[in-house]
Amino acid sequence: MPDKSRLWTFLTKPLLLSLAAGMALCATAVTSAHAAEKINFMLNWVAGGDHAPYYYAQKMGWYKKAGLDVNIIQGSGSNVAVQRVAAGVDQIGLADFPTMLIANGKGAHLVAVMAIYANSPQGIYWLKSSGIKSVKDLAGKKIGNPPGDAARAMWPALAKKVGIPANSVTWVNIAPNAKIAALKAGTIDATTSFYNINYIFRRVLGKNMGFASWRSLGINPYGNSIFLRESYLKAHKNAVAKFVAVTQKAFAACVATPKPCIDALIEANTGLKYSGQIQNWHEVEELMSSHTTQTVALGWFNPKRMVYTYDLVKKYIGFEKPFPVAATYTNEFLSKKYKMKPMKLP
């Protein structure tokens, strides 16, 4: 009579191996089915207070819990972000909305899914000691900023608004980091910069700082917005919906309690200081706040202002090929439960 234990071992060993292999295959299938969707998120610039919500969401694990593997990439300008996303190098980007529109006019098919800056971040600076009292006094003066800068391209709109000829100023090419030094040295009479680093100009120039925001002068296109390719949106709609939902939630959390968000930003980016980045963030809150974001939803695009932004860019910069503005944005993924807190805009 055969040894029952040996017979059992003989009979079950292949079965156990087969069962183990089957379980491994099932585990692989389940893992693949639930694998996190990888997203390269390209910023418009190097990390600063305006980017705190993304790092906060990352630290809190919100993107991961939503099934997203988000890689935040440091930026070097809106043009670069737009080019990389349009080329499919990155899935989602952050850029100045007019820059995105210009790319669409060249044949790109980009769609904005959340407005970060509901107001134009553009500002213009001068020294009060120069005798300049307003933008109108810049006629005959030198304005310094990088070649190809969006402010330079949109200058004709501002000049017309304040009542001076667009060609009444001389443009001087300078590097982004040389603006304040050139202004103090007198090699230029004025310069332009985004409002969210207004605190740096205030700190360096003090009471001698002259300033005007473009939005206060009546030139107020949409600013930085989260965008992606239309083809990516169609193929990965669920992932896009999750990314926007988490990001909108993070911005709302940072508006309510900024400190944890700035802390998360600094933990992820050595060299940044809390004092400067919290000021950056509070200036960003002003850029985020509008009647629409206060009453409808944080990040919401107002259709009338979108038409205004399109028409402004079309008139002063131009499109190689016109396109319907309604195809360049969607509010589909934004929740109306998140709103900006009421605040008075400068």
C-alpha positions as CSV (number, residue, x, y, z in Angstrom):
1,M,0.0,0.0,0.0
2,P,1.5,3.4,-1.0
3,D,2.6,5.9,1.6
4,K,-0.3,8.3,1.8
5,S,1.8,11.3,2.8
6,R,4.1,10.8,-0.2
7,L,1.2,10.3,-2.5
8,W,-0.4,13.5,-1.2
9,T,2.9,15.4,-1.7
10,F,3.2,14.0,-5.2
11,L,-0.4,14.9,-6.2
12,T,-0.5,18.4,-4.6
13,K,2.9,19.7,-5.6
14,P,1.9,20.5,-9.2
15,L,-1.4,21.8,-8.0
16,L,0.2,24.1,-5.5
17,L,2.6,25.4,-8.2
18,S,-0.2,26.0,-10.6
19,L,-2.3,27.7,-7.9
20,A,0.7,29.9,-6.9
21,A,1.3,30.9,-10.5
22,G,-2.4,31.7,-10.9
23,M,-2.4,33.8,-7.8
24,A,0.7,35.7,-9.0
25,L,-1.0,36.4,-12.4
26,C,-4.1,37.6,-10.6
27,A,-2.1,39.9,-8.3
28,T,-0.3,41.3,-11.4
29,A,-3.6,41.9,-13.1
30,V,-5.0,43.7,-10.1
31,T,-1.9,45.8,-9.6
32,S,-2.0,46.8,-13.3
33,A,-5.7,47.6,-13.1
34,H,-5.1,49.9,-10.2
35,A,-1.7,51.3,-11.1
36,A,-1.3,55.0,-10.5
37,E,-1.6,57.2,-13.6
38,K,1.7,59.0,-14.1
39,I,1.4,62.7,-14.7
40,N,4.3,65.1,-15.4
41,F,3.1,68.5,-14.2
42,M,5.2,71.3,-15.7
43,L,5.3,74.5,-13.7
44,N,5.5,77.9,-15.3
45,W,8.6,78.9,-13.2
46,V,10.8,77.7,-10.4
47,A,8.9,76.8,-7.3
48,G,7.6,79.7,-5.1
49,G,4.7,80.6,-2.9
50,D,2.3,80.6,-5.9
51,H,3.0,76.8,-6.3
52,A,2.5,75.9,-2.6
53,P,-0.9,74.1,-3.1
54,Y,0.6,71.5,-5.5
55,Y,3.4,70.6,-3.0
56,Y,0.8,70.5,-0.1
57,A,-1.4,68.1,-2.0
58,Q,1.7,66.0,-2.7
59,K,2.7,66.0,0.9
60,M,-0.7,65.1,2.1
61,G,-0.9,62.2,-0.3
62,W,-4.0,63.5,-2.0
63,Y,-2.8,62.9,-5.6
64,K,-1.7,59.4,-4.6
65,K,-5.0,58.6,-2.9
66,A,-6.7,59.7,-6.1
67,G,-4.7,57.1,-8.1
68,L,-2.2,59.7,-9.6
69,D,1.5,59.6,-9.6
70,V,2.3,63.3,-10.0
71,N,5.8,64.5,-10.8
72,I,6.1,68.3,-10.3
73,I,8.7,69.7,-12.7
74,Q,10.3,73.1,-12.1
75,G,9.6,75.6,-14.9
76,S,11.5,78.2,-16.9
77,G,8.7,80.3,-18.3
78,S,5.2,79.9,-19.7
79,N,6.6,79.5,-23.3
80,V,8.6,76.4,-22.2
81,A,5.6,74.9,-20.4
82,V,3.3,75.4,-23.3
83,Q,5.8,73.9,-25.8
84,R,6.5,70.8,-23.7
85,V,2.8,70.0,-23.1
86,A,1.9,70.7,-26.7
87,A,4.7,68.3,-27.8
88,G,3.4,65.6,-25.4
89,V,6.6,65.7,-23.3
90,D,4.5,66.5,-20.2
91,Q,0.8,65.7,-19.6
92,I,-0.3,68.8,-17.7
93,G,1.2,72.3,-17.5
94,L,0.8,75.7,-15.8
95,A,1.2,78.8,-18.0
96,D,0.1,82.3,-18.7
97,F,-3.3,82.0,-20.5
98,P,-2.5,84.4,-23.4
99,T,0.7,82.3,-24.1
100,M,-1.5,79.2,-24.4
101,L,-3.8,81.1,-26.7
102,I,-0.9,82.1,-29.0
103,A,0.2,78.4,-29.2
104,N,-3.4,77.4,-30.2
105,G,-3.2,80.1,-32.9
106,K,-0.2,78.2,-34.3
107,G,-2.0,74.9,-34.4
108,A,-1.7,73.5,-30.9
109,H,-4.9,72.1,-29.4
110,L,-4.6,73.1,-25.7
111,V,-7.4,73.3,-23.2
112,A,-7.3,75.1,-19.8
113,V,-9.1,73.3,-17.0
114,M,-8.6,75.6,-14.0
115,A,-7.8,79.4,-13.8
116,I,-5.2,80.0,-11.1
117,Y,-4.8,83.8,-11.7
118,A,-8.3,85.2,-12.3
119,N,-6.5,88.5,-12.7
120,S,-3.6,89.6,-14.8
121,P,-0.4,89.3,-12.8
122,Q,1.3,92.0,-14.8
123,G,2.7,95.1,-13.0
124,I,4.9,97.9,-14.0
125,Y,7.5,99.5,-11.7
126,W,9.5,102.8,-11.6
127,L,11.3,105.0,-9.1
128,K,9.4,107.9,-7.6
129,S,12.6,109.9,-7.4
130,S,12.7,109.8,-11.2
131,G,9.8,112.1,-11.3
132,I,7.5,109.5,-12.9
133,K,4.1,109.5,-11.3
134,S,2.1,107.2,-13.5
135,V,2.4,104.9,-16.6
136,K,1.4,107.9,-18.7
137,D,4.7,109.6,-17.7
138,L,6.7,106.7,-19.3
139,A,6.5,108.3,-22.8
140,G,10.1,109.0,-23.9
141,K,11.4,106.6,-21.3
142,K,13.2,103.2,-21.3
143,I,11.4,100.0,-20.1
144,G,13.6,97.0,-19.4
145,N,12.5,93.4,-19.6
146,P,13.5,90.1,-21.4
147,P,12.9,90.0,-25.2
148,G,9.7,88.1,-26.1
149,D,8.2,88.9,-22.7
150,A,4.4,88.8,-22.6
151,A,4.3,92.3,-21.1
152,R,6.2,93.7,-24.0
153,A,3.9,92.1,-26.5
154,M,0.8,93.4,-24.7
155,W,2.2,96.9,-24.1
156,P,0.3,98.5,-27.0
157,A,-3.0,97.7,-25.2
158,L,-1.8,99.4,-22.0
159,A,-0.3,102.4,-23.8
160,K,-3.6,102.9,-25.6
161,K,-5.5,102.6,-22.3
162,V,-3.4,105.3,-20.6
163,G,-3.3,107.6,-23.7
164,I,0.2,107.5,-25.0
165,P,1.6,106.1,-28.3
166,A,2.9,102.5,-28.1
167,N,6.1,103.5,-29.8
168,S,6.8,106.4,-27.4
169,V,8.9,104.1,-25.1
170,T,12.2,102.3,-25.8
171,W,12.5,98.7,-24.9
172,V,15.8,97.5,-23.3
173,N,16.7,93.8,-23.2
174,I,17.6,92.6,-19.7
175,A,17.6,89.3,-17.9
176,P,14.7,88.6,-15.5
177,N,17.0,88.7,-12.4
178,A,18.5,92.0,-13.4
179,K,15.3,94.1,-13.4
180,I,15.6,95.6,-9.9
181,A,19.4,96.3,-10.2
182,A,18.9,98.0,-13.6
183,L,16.1,100.1,-12.2
184,K,18.2,101.2,-9.2
185,A,21.2,101.9,-11.4
186,G,19.1,104.1,-13.7
187,T,20.0,102.2,-16.9
188,I,16.2,101.8,-17.3
189,D,13.3,104.0,-16.2
190,A,10.8,101.2,-15.6
191,T,10.4,97.5,-15.7
192,T,7.6,94.9,-15.6
193,S,7.0,91.9,-13.3
194,F,4.4,89.6,-12.0
195,Y,2.6,90.9,-9.0
196,N,3.3,87.8,-6.8
197,I,6.9,89.0,-6.3
198,N,5.8,92.6,-5.5
199,Y,7.0,92.0,-2.0
200,I,10.6,91.8,-3.3
201,F,10.3,95.2,-5.1
202,R,8.9,96.7,-1.9
203,R,11.7,95.3,0.2
204,V,14.4,96.6,-2.1
205,L,13.0,99.9,-3.3
206,G,11.0,100.9,-0.2
207,K,9.1,104.2,-0.3
208,N,10.8,105.0,-3.6
209,M,8.8,102.3,-5.4
210,G,6.3,103.5,-8.0
211,F,3.9,100.8,-9.1
212,A,0.7,100.2,-11.1
213,S,-1.0,96.9,-11.8
214,W,-2.3,96.4,-15.3
215,R,-5.6,95.2,-14.0
216,S,-6.1,98.4,-12.1
217,L,-5.6,100.3,-15.3
218,G,-8.2,98.2,-17.2
219,I,-6.1,95.6,-18.9
220,N,-7.0,92.4,-17.2
221,P,-6.8,89.2,-19.3
222,Y,-6.7,85.8,-17.5
223,G,-3.3,84.9,-16.1
224,N,-1.7,81.5,-15.1
225,S,-3.9,78.5,-15.8
226,I,-3.7,74.8,-15.7
227,F,-3.9,73.3,-19.2
228,L,-3.3,70.2,-21.2
229,R,-3.6,68.8,-24.7
230,E,-7.1,68.2,-26.0
231,S,-6.1,64.7,-27.1
232,Y,-4.9,63.9,-23.6
233,L,-8.1,65.2,-22.1
234,K,-10.2,62.9,-24.3
235,A,-8.0,59.8,-23.6
236,H,-7.5,60.4,-19.9
237,K,-10.6,62.2,-18.8
238,N,-10.9,60.4,-15.4
239,A,-7.3,61.2,-14.5
240,V,-7.8,64.9,-15.5
241,A,-10.9,65.1,-13.3
242,K,-9.0,63.7,-10.3
243,F,-6.1,66.0,-10.8
244,V,-8.3,69.1,-11.0
245,A,-10.4,68.0,-8.1
246,V,-7.4,67.5,-5.8
247,T,-5.7,70.7,-7.0
248,Q,-8.8,72.8,-6.4
249,K,-9.2,71.2,-3.0
250,A,-5.5,72.1,-2.2
251,F,-5.9,75.7,-3.3
252,A,-9.0,76.1,-1.1
253,A,-7.1,74.5,1.9
254,C,-4.2,76.9,1.4
255,V,-6.5,80.0,1.2
256,A,-8.1,78.8,4.5
257,T,-4.8,78.0,6.2
258,P,-1.6,79.0,4.3
259,K,1.1,78.0,6.8
260,P,1.0,74.2,6.2
261,C,1.1,74.8,2.5
262,I,4.1,77.1,2.6
263,D,5.8,74.6,5.0
264,A,5.2,71.8,2.4
265,L,6.7,74.0,-0.3
266,I,9.8,74.8,1.7
267,E,10.3,71.1,2.7
268,A,10.3,70.2,-1.0
269,N,12.4,73.1,-2.2
270,T,15.5,73.9,-0.1
271,G,16.6,77.5,-0.1
272,L,13.2,79.1,0.1
273,K,12.3,81.1,3.2
274,Y,9.0,81.2,4.9
275,S,8.8,85.0,5.3
276,G,9.2,85.6,1.6
277,Q,7.0,82.8,0.4
278,I,4.1,83.6,2.7
279,Q,4.1,87.2,1.2
280,N,4.2,85.7,-2.3
281,W,1.2,83.5,-1.4
282,H,-0.9,86.5,-0.1
283,E,-0.2,88.4,-3.3
284,V,-1.3,85.3,-5.2
285,E,-4.6,85.3,-3.3
286,E,-5.3,88.7,-4.7
287,L,-4.6,87.4,-8.2
288,M,-6.9,84.5,-7.6
289,S,-9.8,86.6,-6.4
290,S,-12.5,88.0,-8.7
291,H,-16.3,88.3,-8.5
292,T,-16.5,84.9,-10.3
293,T,-14.1,83.0,-8.1
294,Q,-15.8,84.5,-5.0
295,T,-19.4,83.7,-6.1
296,V,-19.2,80.8,-8.5
297,A,-16.1,78.7,-7.8
298,L,-12.4,78.9,-7.2
299,G,-10.6,78.4,-10.5
300,W,-13.8,79.1,-12.6
301,F,-13.5,80.7,-16.1
302,N,-16.0,83.4,-16.8
303,P,-17.1,83.1,-20.5
304,K,-17.3,86.8,-21.1
305,R,-13.9,87.5,-19.7
306,M,-12.5,84.6,-21.8
307,V,-13.9,86.3,-24.9
308,Y,-12.3,89.6,-23.7
309,T,-8.9,87.8,-23.2
310,Y,-9.1,86.2,-26.6
311,D,-10.0,89.5,-28.3
312,L,-7.2,91.3,-26.5
313,V,-4.6,88.9,-27.6
314,K,-5.9,88.7,-31.1
315,K,-5.8,92.5,-31.5
316,Y,-2.4,93.2,-30.0
317,I,-0.4,90.0,-30.7
318,G,-2.4,88.2,-33.3
319,F,-3.1,84.6,-34.2
320,E,-1.8,82.8,-37.3
321,K,-5.1,81.0,-37.4
322,P,-8.2,82.1,-35.5
323,F,-10.1,79.5,-33.4
324,P,-13.2,79.4,-31.2
325,V,-12.4,80.6,-27.7
326,A,-14.9,78.2,-26.2
327,A,-12.7,75.3,-27.3
328,T,-9.8,76.6,-25.2
329,Y,-11.2,76.0,-21.7
330,T,-13.7,74.0,-19.7
331,N,-15.2,74.3,-16.2
332,E,-16.4,70.7,-16.2
333,F,-14.1,69.4,-13.5
334,L,-14.4,72.3,-11.0
335,S,-16.5,72.0,-7.9
336,K,-18.7,74.9,-6.8
337,K,-18.2,74.1,-3.2
338,Y,-14.8,75.8,-3.2
339,K,-14.9,79.6,-3.4
340,M,-12.4,82.4,-2.8
341,K,-12.9,84.4,0.4
342,P,-14.1,88.0,-0.2
343,M,-11.3,90.5,-0.4
344,K,-10.8,94.0,-1.8
345,L,-8.6,94.0,-4.8
346,P,-6.0,96.8,-5.3
